[in-house]
Amino acid sequence: MKIIDLDGKIIKVENLDLALLQADDYRHYRVTIPTESDLDRYAYWEDVYQKLLKLKTEQS
């Protein structure tokens, strides 16, 4: 399985359940005063998480 991230890079997913847990953790990290790069990172991990969820749904 694979997904394509916001930067256009292909990410190979070998363990979908673990990848979902990790992406879910990362998308919840926040700082008090976010910079532009923090906002980009938030969007990145939310996008990865949603794409992994889609893969999980397609498997069912």
Contacts in CASP RR format, 6 or more apart in sequence:
PFRMAT RR
TARGET T0000
AUTHOR 0000-0000-0000
METHOD contacts of the structure
MODEL  1
MKIIDLDGKIIKVENLDLALLQADDYRHYRVTIPTESDLDRYAYWEDVYQ
KLLKLKTEQS
1 12 0 8 1.000
1 13 0 8 1.000
1 14 0 8 1.000
1 16 0 8 1.000
1 55 0 8 1.000
2 10 0 8 1.000
2 11 0 8 1.000
2 12 0 8 1.000
2 13 0 8 1.000
3 10 0 8 1.000
3 11 0 8 1.000
3 13 0 8 1.000
3 48 0 8 1.000
3 51 0 8 1.000
3 52 0 8 1.000
3 55 0 8 1.000
4 10 0 8 1.000
4 11 0 8 1.000
4 51 0 8 1.000
5 11 0 8 1.000
5 44 0 8 1.000
5 47 0 8 1.000
5 48 0 8 1.000
6 43 0 8 1.000
6 44 0 8 1.000
6 47 0 8 1.000
7 44 0 8 1.000
11 48 0 8 1.000
13 19 0 8 1.000
13 52 0 8 1.000
13 55 0 8 1.000
16 52 0 8 1.000
16 55 0 8 1.000
16 56 0 8 1.000
16 59 0 8 1.000
19 52 0 8 1.000
20 49 0 8 1.000
20 52 0 8 1.000
20 53 0 8 1.000
20 56 0 8 1.000
23 45 0 8 1.000
23 48 0 8 1.000
23 49 0 8 1.000
23 52 0 8 1.000
24 49 0 8 1.000
26 45 0 8 1.000
26 48 0 8 1.000
27 42 0 8 1.000
27 45 0 8 1.000
27 46 0 8 1.000
27 48 0 8 1.000
27 49 0 8 1.000
29 45 0 8 1.000
30 42 0 8 1.000
31 38 0 8 1.000
34 42 0 8 1.000
END
